[in-house]
Amino acid sequence: MTLDFHEFREVAVHSTADPEVVAAEYDAHGVATGTGRPFAVRCLWVLKISGGRIAFWRDYLTPQEILALQEPRVPGPAPRGALDVERAGIVSGPCRGCAGLVGLSPARRR
């Protein structure tokens, strides 16, 4: 399954005890391309900013919200020795449309 992210709404950036680490909550909106179903998923980014650049980036979301977007699948195990990331609901990494938050600066933190 591929998710086409169109926009991020309700972005709230929070400072932490570490001045280089911020947390950003947001609602990701888009379309699941396999089904054409629109989605809105609540997510959280944890970023470490070092020298004005992102040194660490981890994103969290609720897998059940992503799994609900999938087309029905025939139950069964993944091939031997392989992890079926679609069936496991693993969605990770930078996505198209994230550029608006990549340039976070200390002045934009709350």
PyMOL commands that set and color helices and strands:
alter all, ss='L'
color gray80, all
select helices_A, chain A and resi 63-67+85-88+99-102+106-108
alter helices_A, ss='H'
color red, helices_A
select strands_A, chain A and resi 3-15+21-32+37-50+53-61
alter strands_A, ss='S'
color yellow, strands_A
deselect
rebuild
show_as cartoon
